[in-house]
Amino acid sequence: MRNCRIVLSGTIRAFRFGARMTQMRRKSGSAAEEPFWRKPLGELTRREWESLCDGCGRCCLVKLEDEDTGRIHFTDVACKLFDAGTCRCRDYARRARRVHDCIRLTPENVGEIPWLPPTCAYRLRREGKDLPPWHPLVSGDPETVRRAGVSCHEKVSALEEDVALDDLPDFIVSWPGKWPKGAGRPPKRRG
């Protein structure tokens, strides 16, 4: 198992993937507080914000918008920087320079982006929902995203540079816009 370090409230805590991160709470005196991902999006640090990404890769899929209806259609064609093995960007730090229409999610714009998949942690938190049990912050294991059928692992048919623009409608699929049947949903928030 790989070791990982997480910084919570300035304290470094080590854990092994497979340990439940939900047991790791920031301590304030003797009372345990909510995990950081339940804070309002605007209060998250950059590191906390970035860790909300579950690595599913769905946002890296090419989307088409119907000009008449505004309806968004996902394809199974991925961005040219998509790494099919990791379902992550191969050049995340420079993606905006290399892909002119790559959108950087922020707490300010996350509510304005209509194509975020229903499983997206940024969308879930914006809607006031908790993270699902397969999210790596909850499970402590980055592989739970793939095992739950949420990730793009082995579902991408091509990269955008290999498909002509006029052929993209032939690659429209529905699964990225749906919640996978086998994936657990987030628990209902109390209060």
C-alpha positions as a Markdown table, in Angstrom:
| # | Residue | x | y | z |
|---|---|---|---|---|
| 1 | Met | 0.0 | 0.0 | 0.0 |
| 2 | Arg | 1.1 | 3.5 | -0.7 |
| 3 | Asn | 1.6 | 6.0 | 2.1 |
| 4 | Cys | 0.2 | 9.5 | 1.8 |
| 5 | Arg | 0.4 | 12.6 | 3.9 |
| 6 | Ile | -2.5 | 15.0 | 4.4 |
| 7 | Val | -2.3 | 18.4 | 6.0 |
| 8 | Leu | -5.3 | 19.3 | 8.1 |
| 9 | Ser | -5.2 | 22.5 | 10.1 |
| 10 | Gly | -1.4 | 22.7 | 9.8 |
| 11 | Thr | -0.9 | 19.2 | 11.3 |
| 12 | Ile | 0.6 | 16.5 | 9.0 |
| 13 | Arg | -1.0 | 13.1 | 9.5 |
| 14 | Ala | 0.2 | 10.0 | 7.7 |
| 15 | Phe | -2.1 | 7.3 | 6.7 |
| 16 | Arg | -2.2 | 4.3 | 4.3 |
| 17 | Phe | -4.6 | 4.2 | 1.5 |
| 18 | Gly | -7.4 | 1.9 | 2.5 |
| 19 | Ala | -7.8 | 3.7 | 5.9 |
| 20 | Arg | -11.0 | 5.6 | 6.0 |
| 21 | Met | -10.3 | 9.3 | 5.8 |
| 22 | Thr | -13.6 | 10.0 | 7.4 |
| 23 | Gln | -12.1 | 9.0 | 10.7 |
| 24 | Met | -9.5 | 11.7 | 10.2 |
| 25 | Arg | -11.0 | 14.9 | 11.7 |
| 26 | Arg | -9.5 | 18.2 | 12.5 |
| 27 | Lys | -9.4 | 18.5 | 16.3 |
| 28 | Ser | -10.4 | 21.6 | 18.1 |
| 29 | Gly | -10.0 | 20.9 | 21.8 |
| 30 | Ser | -11.7 | 17.6 | 22.4 |
| 31 | Ala | -14.6 | 17.9 | 19.9 |
| 32 | Ala | -14.2 | 16.6 | 16.4 |
| 33 | Glu | -15.1 | 18.9 | 13.6 |
| 34 | Glu | -16.5 | 18.2 | 10.2 |
| 35 | Pro | -14.1 | 17.0 | 7.5 |
| 36 | Phe | -12.7 | 19.9 | 5.4 |
| 37 | Trp | -14.7 | 19.0 | 2.3 |
| 38 | Arg | -17.9 | 19.9 | 4.1 |
| 39 | Lys | -16.8 | 23.5 | 4.5 |
| 40 | Pro | -18.4 | 26.0 | 2.1 |
| 41 | Leu | -16.5 | 25.9 | -1.3 |
| 42 | Gly | -15.3 | 29.5 | -0.9 |
| 43 | Glu | -13.6 | 28.6 | 2.4 |
| 44 | Leu | -11.5 | 25.8 | 1.1 |
| 45 | Thr | -7.7 | 26.2 | 0.7 |
| 46 | Arg | -6.3 | 25.6 | -2.8 |
| 47 | Arg | -5.0 | 22.2 | -1.7 |
| 48 | Glu | -8.4 | 21.3 | -0.3 |
| 49 | Trp | -10.1 | 22.5 | -3.4 |
| 50 | Glu | -7.9 | 20.4 | -5.7 |
| 51 | Ser | -8.4 | 17.3 | -3.5 |
| 52 | Leu | -12.1 | 17.4 | -4.2 |
| 53 | Cys | -11.4 | 16.1 | -7.7 |
| 54 | Asp | -12.0 | 12.4 | -7.6 |
| 55 | Gly | -10.1 | 11.8 | -10.8 |
| 56 | Cys | -13.0 | 10.3 | -12.8 |
| 57 | Gly | -12.0 | 12.1 | -16.0 |
| 58 | Arg | -15.6 | 12.9 | -17.0 |
| 59 | Cys | -14.9 | 16.6 | -17.2 |
| 60 | Cys | -12.1 | 15.8 | -19.7 |
| 61 | Leu | -14.6 | 14.4 | -22.2 |
| 62 | Val | -15.6 | 16.5 | -25.2 |
| 63 | Lys | -19.1 | 17.9 | -24.8 |
| 64 | Leu | -21.4 | 19.1 | -27.6 |
| 65 | Glu | -24.1 | 21.7 | -27.0 |
| 66 | Asp | -27.3 | 21.8 | -29.1 |
| 67 | Glu | -27.5 | 25.4 | -30.4 |
| 68 | Asp | -31.3 | 25.2 | -30.5 |
| 69 | Thr | -32.1 | 23.7 | -27.1 |
| 70 | Gly | -28.9 | 24.3 | -25.2 |
| 71 | Arg | -28.8 | 20.6 | -24.2 |
| 72 | Ile | -25.4 | 19.3 | -23.4 |
| 73 | His | -24.3 | 16.0 | -25.0 |
| 74 | Phe | -21.3 | 14.1 | -23.7 |
| 75 | Thr | -19.1 | 12.1 | -26.0 |
| 76 | Asp | -16.6 | 9.3 | -25.2 |
| 77 | Val | -13.9 | 11.3 | -26.9 |
| 78 | Ala | -11.4 | 12.8 | -24.4 |
| 79 | Cys | -9.2 | 15.9 | -24.4 |
| 80 | Lys | -5.8 | 15.5 | -26.1 |
| 81 | Leu | -4.1 | 15.8 | -22.7 |
| 82 | Phe | -6.2 | 13.0 | -21.2 |
| 83 | Asp | -4.2 | 10.0 | -19.8 |
| 84 | Ala | -6.3 | 6.9 | -20.2 |
| 85 | Gly | -4.3 | 5.0 | -17.6 |
| 86 | Thr | -4.8 | 7.5 | -14.8 |
| 87 | Cys | -7.9 | 9.3 | -16.0 |
| 88 | Arg | -6.1 | 12.6 | -15.3 |
| 89 | Cys | -4.5 | 15.4 | -17.3 |
| 90 | Arg | -1.0 | 14.7 | -18.6 |
| 91 | Asp | 0.0 | 18.3 | -18.2 |
| 92 | Tyr | -2.4 | 19.7 | -15.5 |
| 93 | Ala | -0.1 | 22.7 | -14.6 |
| 94 | Arg | 0.0 | 24.0 | -18.2 |
| 95 | Arg | -3.4 | 22.7 | -19.5 |
| 96 | Ala | -4.9 | 26.1 | -20.1 |
| 97 | Arg | -1.9 | 27.1 | -22.3 |
| 98 | Arg | -2.1 | 23.9 | -24.3 |
| 99 | Val | -5.9 | 23.5 | -24.6 |
| 100 | His | -7.5 | 26.9 | -25.3 |
| 101 | Asp | -11.0 | 26.0 | -24.1 |
| 102 | Cys | -10.0 | 24.2 | -20.9 |
| 103 | Ile | -12.0 | 25.6 | -18.1 |
| 104 | Arg | -10.5 | 26.1 | -14.6 |
| 105 | Leu | -13.1 | 25.3 | -12.0 |
| 106 | Thr | -13.3 | 27.8 | -9.2 |
| 107 | Pro | -15.7 | 28.3 | -6.3 |
| 108 | Glu | -17.0 | 31.3 | -8.2 |
| 109 | Asn | -17.8 | 29.6 | -11.5 |
| 110 | Val | -18.7 | 26.0 | -10.5 |
| 111 | Gly | -22.4 | 27.0 | -10.3 |
| 112 | Glu | -22.4 | 28.3 | -13.8 |
| 113 | Ile | -21.0 | 25.3 | -15.6 |
| 114 | Pro | -23.9 | 23.2 | -16.9 |
| 115 | Trp | -21.9 | 20.1 | -18.0 |
| 116 | Leu | -20.5 | 19.0 | -14.7 |
| 117 | Pro | -21.5 | 15.4 | -14.3 |
| 118 | Pro | -23.9 | 14.4 | -11.5 |
| 119 | Thr | -21.1 | 12.5 | -9.7 |
| 120 | Cys | -18.7 | 15.6 | -9.6 |
| 121 | Ala | -17.7 | 16.5 | -6.1 |
| 122 | Tyr | -17.6 | 20.2 | -7.0 |
| 123 | Arg | -21.2 | 20.0 | -8.2 |
| 124 | Leu | -22.3 | 17.9 | -5.2 |
| 125 | Arg | -20.8 | 20.3 | -2.7 |
| 126 | Arg | -22.2 | 23.3 | -4.5 |
| 127 | Glu | -25.7 | 21.6 | -4.2 |
| 128 | Gly | -25.1 | 21.1 | -0.5 |
| 129 | Lys | -24.7 | 17.4 | -0.8 |
| 130 | Asp | -22.0 | 15.2 | 0.9 |
| 131 | Leu | -19.4 | 13.2 | -1.0 |
| 132 | Pro | -20.4 | 9.6 | -2.0 |
| 133 | Pro | -18.8 | 6.6 | -0.3 |
| 134 | Trp | -16.6 | 5.8 | -3.3 |
| 135 | His | -14.9 | 9.3 | -3.3 |
| 136 | Pro | -11.2 | 9.0 | -2.4 |
| 137 | Leu | -11.6 | 11.5 | 0.4 |
| 138 | Val | -14.2 | 9.3 | 2.0 |
| 139 | Ser | -12.9 | 5.8 | 1.1 |
| 140 | Gly | -9.2 | 6.6 | 1.5 |
| 141 | Asp | -8.6 | 4.7 | -1.7 |
| 142 | Pro | -8.3 | 6.3 | -5.2 |
| 143 | Glu | -9.3 | 3.1 | -6.9 |
| 144 | Thr | -12.8 | 3.2 | -5.5 |
| 145 | Val | -13.8 | 5.7 | -8.2 |
| 146 | Arg | -12.9 | 3.1 | -10.9 |
| 147 | Arg | -14.4 | 0.2 | -9.0 |
| 148 | Ala | -17.7 | 2.1 | -8.5 |
| 149 | Gly | -17.9 | 2.5 | -12.3 |
| 150 | Val | -17.7 | 6.3 | -12.1 |
| 151 | Ser | -14.3 | 6.9 | -13.8 |
| 152 | Cys | -13.6 | 7.0 | -17.6 |
| 153 | His | -11.3 | 4.0 | -17.2 |
| 154 | Glu | -11.6 | 1.9 | -20.3 |
| 155 | Lys | -14.6 | 3.9 | -21.5 |
| 156 | Val | -12.8 | 6.5 | -23.8 |
| 157 | Ser | -12.9 | 5.6 | -27.5 |
| 158 | Ala | -10.5 | 8.2 | -28.8 |
| 159 | Leu | -8.7 | 11.5 | -28.2 |
| 160 | Glu | -10.1 | 14.7 | -29.7 |
| 161 | Glu | -7.1 | 15.1 | -32.0 |
| 162 | Asp | -8.0 | 11.8 | -33.6 |
| 163 | Val | -11.6 | 12.6 | -34.4 |
| 164 | Ala | -12.8 | 15.1 | -37.0 |
| 165 | Leu | -15.1 | 17.8 | -35.6 |
| 166 | Asp | -17.9 | 16.7 | -38.0 |
| 167 | Asp | -17.7 | 13.2 | -36.7 |
| 168 | Leu | -18.1 | 14.0 | -33.0 |
| 169 | Pro | -21.9 | 13.5 | -33.0 |
| 170 | Asp | -21.2 | 9.8 | -33.8 |
| 171 | Phe | -19.5 | 9.5 | -30.4 |
| 172 | Ile | -22.3 | 10.8 | -28.2 |
| 173 | Val | -22.9 | 8.7 | -25.2 |
| 174 | Ser | -25.2 | 9.1 | -22.2 |
| 175 | Trp | -23.2 | 7.5 | -19.3 |
| 176 | Pro | -21.1 | 10.5 | -18.3 |
| 177 | Gly | -24.3 | 12.5 | -17.5 |
| 178 | Lys | -25.7 | 9.7 | -15.4 |
| 179 | Trp | -25.1 | 8.4 | -11.9 |
| 180 | Pro | -23.7 | 4.8 | -12.3 |
| 181 | Lys | -26.2 | 2.2 | -11.0 |
| 182 | Gly | -23.6 | 0.4 | -8.9 |
| 183 | Ala | -22.1 | 3.5 | -7.3 |
| 184 | Gly | -23.4 | 4.5 | -3.9 |
| 185 | Arg | -25.0 | 7.9 | -3.6 |
| 186 | Pro | -23.9 | 10.5 | -1.0 |
| 187 | Pro | -25.6 | 10.1 | 2.4 |
| 188 | Lys | -28.3 | 12.6 | 3.2 |
| 189 | Arg | -27.0 | 15.6 | 5.2 |
| 190 | Arg | -28.5 | 16.0 | 8.6 |
| 191 | Gly | -29.7 | 19.4 | 9.8 |
